[in-house]
Amino acid sequence: MKRFAVIGLGRFGKKLAIALAMSGAEVIAIDRDRSVIDELRDQVTLAVKLDSTDEDALRAQGVDKCDAAIMGMGQGGRTFESAIMTVVCLKSLGVKNIYARAQSITSGEVFKAVGATEVVYPEIETAQRWAYKLIAPHISEKIDFAPGYSLAKVKAPKSFEGKTVMDLQLRQKYKVNLVAIKRHQEEGKKANKEDIINVPMPSTEIMEGDMLMVAGSDKDLAQLPQE
């Protein structure tokens, strides 16, 4: 069973700690606020009030044996200094995977410089997801696999229906690649192999209700026709 330490139980840290615990992981939840600790006590493996800049206190709670630690503290005023020192302590303890929540690119670079293995930007990432959702509402699902590049699920627009993959020339016209097609199923009908076309051929025809899995840059995906 994996073990995680979540340090800083604000809105982000609290939700993360609960989600990890619900997924079956051991979770050590740490904060300086006794009321927050009392609230989470029955929802995680261990909830403890302590100073996360105290290396000995972290070690006493077994944080050094965790698979990963997530620093989710806020970063206003002196709290930012504490957040930096927390990452330093985690690094000194030998925690291999240290994830630090950052409110800006600048603070994220500071966390990387002192030992964070990865930086999480929840506010920035949420804003970017919403911006993309507003710009490209025809894209129902999107999986990021590299900065600026995604695998997206798009309902075939009317203008694609009745045309073959060769006719559409998606790569030439839109700079995206068609990965698979999920054919529309009749209500009550079970899925079968014919419903998923995982290797679309040039002669494959797009039909009404088809869901297209396409890969490319976020900018190019947003340019796909909606009608």
C-alpha positions in Angstrom: 0.0 0.0 0.0 1.3 3.4 -0.9 1.9 6.0 1.8 1.6 9.8 1.3 2.1 12.8 3.4 -0.1 15.8 2.7 1.3 19.0 4.4 -1.0 22.0 4.5 -4.7 21.3 4.6 -6.3 24.2 2.9 -8.9 23.6 0.2 -6.4 21.9 -2.1 -4.6 19.8 0.5 -7.8 18.7 2.3 -9.4 17.5 -1.0 -6.2 15.7 -2.0 -5.8 13.9 1.3 -9.4 12.7 1.3 -9.1 11.6 -2.4 -5.9 9.6 -1.7 -7.4 8.0 1.4 -10.6 7.0 -0.5 -8.3 5.4 -3.2 -6.9 3.1 -0.5 -3.6 4.8 0.3 -2.2 5.5 3.7 -2.3 9.2 4.3 -0.5 11.3 6.9 -2.3 14.7 7.0 -0.3 17.6 8.6 -1.3 21.1 9.5 -0.8 23.7 12.2 -4.5 24.3 12.6 -6.0 22.0 15.3 -9.6 22.4 14.0 -8.6 21.2 10.5 -6.8 18.2 12.0 -9.9 17.3 14.1 -12.1 17.6 11.0 -9.9 15.1 9.0 -9.0 12.7 11.8 -11.6 10.0 10.8 -11.0 10.4 7.1 -7.2 9.7 6.8 -4.8 7.2 8.3 -3.2 9.8 10.6 -4.0 13.5 11.1 -1.4 15.4 13.2 -0.8 19.0 14.2 2.9 19.9 13.9 5.3 22.4 12.5 6.3 21.1 9.1 9.6 23.0 9.2 10.7 20.7 12.1 12.6 17.9 10.5 12.6 15.7 13.7 8.8 16.1 14.1 8.3 15.0 10.5 10.5 12.0 11.0 8.7 11.0 14.2 5.5 10.7 12.2 7.1 8.5 9.6 7.1 11.1 6.8 10.6 10.0 5.8 9.1 6.6 4.9 6.4 8.0 2.6 6.4 7.2 -1.1 5.7 10.9 -1.8 5.0 14.1 0.1 2.7 16.9 -1.2 3.4 20.4 0.1 0.0 22.2 -0.2 0.6 25.2 2.0 -0.5 28.7 1.1 2.2 31.1 0.1 1.2 34.5 1.4 3.8 36.5 3.5 5.8 34.4 6.0 3.8 31.3 5.0 5.9 31.2 1.7 9.1 31.0 3.8 7.6 28.1 5.8 6.6 26.4 2.5 10.2 26.7 1.2 11.6 25.3 4.5 9.1 22.4 4.4 10.4 21.4 1.0 14.0 21.6 2.2 13.1 19.4 5.2 11.4 16.8 3.0 14.5 16.7 0.8 16.8 16.3 3.8 14.6 13.5 5.1 15.2 11.6 1.8 11.6 11.7 0.5 12.1 10.8 -3.2 9.0 12.4 -4.6 8.2 15.9 -3.4 5.2 17.7 -5.0 4.9 21.4 -4.2 1.7 23.5 -4.8 2.6 26.8 -6.2 0.5 29.9 -6.9 2.8 31.3 -9.5 5.5 30.3 -11.9 8.1 32.2 -9.9 7.3 30.4 -6.6 7.3 27.2 -8.5 10.9 27.8 -9.7 11.9 28.5 -6.1 10.4 25.2 -5.0 12.3 23.3 -7.7 15.5 25.0 -6.8 15.3 23.8 -3.2 14.3 20.2 -4.0 10.8 19.8 -5.2 10.6 17.0 -7.9 7.5 18.4 -9.4 5.4 21.6 -9.0 1.6 21.7 -9.1 -0.2 24.8 -10.2 -3.9 24.2 -9.4 -5.1 27.8 -9.8 -3.2 28.2 -13.1 -4.2 24.8 -14.5 -7.8 25.2 -13.6 -7.9 28.6 -15.3 -6.3 27.1 -18.4 -8.8 24.2 -18.5 -11.7 26.6 -18.3 -10.2 28.9 -20.9 -9.8 25.9 -23.3 -13.4 24.7 -22.5 -14.7 28.1 -23.4 -12.6 28.3 -26.6 -13.3 24.7 -27.8 -16.6 23.5 -26.3 -16.8 20.8 -29.0 -14.0 18.9 -27.2 -15.7 16.8 -24.5 -12.6 15.2 -23.0 -8.9 16.0 -23.2 -5.9 14.1 -21.8 -2.6 16.1 -21.7 0.4 14.0 -22.6 3.0 16.8 -23.0 2.9 20.6 -22.4 0.6 22.0 -25.1 -0.3 18.6 -26.6 -3.3 16.4 -25.9 -5.4 13.4 -26.9 -9.0 14.7 -27.3 -12.4 13.2 -27.7 -14.5 15.1 -30.3 -18.0 14.4 -31.7 -17.8 14.2 -35.5 -19.2 17.5 -36.8 -21.9 17.4 -39.5 -19.3 18.5 -42.1 -17.4 15.2 -41.5 -20.4 12.9 -42.0 -20.3 10.7 -45.1 -16.7 11.5 -45.8 -13.7 9.1 -45.6 -10.6 9.6 -43.5 -8.8 10.3 -46.8 -11.4 12.9 -47.8 -11.0 14.7 -44.5 -7.1 15.0 -44.6 -7.0 15.9 -40.9 -3.3 15.9 -40.8 -2.8 18.1 -43.8 -5.7 20.5 -43.1 -5.7 20.7 -39.3 -2.3 19.2 -38.2 -4.0 16.6 -36.0 -3.9 12.8 -36.1 -6.9 10.5 -36.0 -6.2 7.8 -33.4 -9.5 5.9 -33.2 -13.3 6.1 -33.8 -16.0 5.1 -31.4 -19.1 4.3 -33.5 -22.5 5.5 -32.2 -24.4 2.7 -30.5 -28.1 2.1 -30.5 -29.7 2.5 -27.1 -29.7 -0.7 -25.1 -27.2 -2.4 -27.4 -24.0 -3.8 -25.9 -20.6 -2.6 -27.2 -18.7 -5.0 -29.6 -15.5 -4.9 -31.6 -17.2 -3.2 -34.5 -18.1 -0.2 -32.3 -14.5 0.7 -31.8 -12.3 1.3 -34.9 -8.8 1.5 -33.4 -7.0 1.6 -36.7 -9.0 3.9 -39.0 -8.1 3.2 -42.6 -8.1 5.9 -45.4 -11.4 4.3 -46.7 -13.1 4.4 -43.3 -16.2 6.5 -43.5 -17.3 8.9 -40.7 -20.9 8.4 -39.7 -23.4 10.4 -37.7 -22.8 10.2 -34.0 -19.1 9.0 -34.3 -16.7 10.1 -31.5 -13.2 10.8 -32.8 -10.1 10.4 -30.8 -7.6 12.9 -32.2 -4.1 13.9 -31.1 -2.3 17.1 -31.6 -1.4 20.5 -30.2 -4.1 22.2 -28.1 -4.0 25.1 -30.5 -4.7 22.9 -33.5 -7.3 20.8 -31.8 -9.2 24.0 -31.0 -9.3 24.8 -34.7 -11.3 21.6 -35.6 -14.7 22.5 -37.1 -17.7 22.4 -34.7 -20.4 22.0 -37.3 
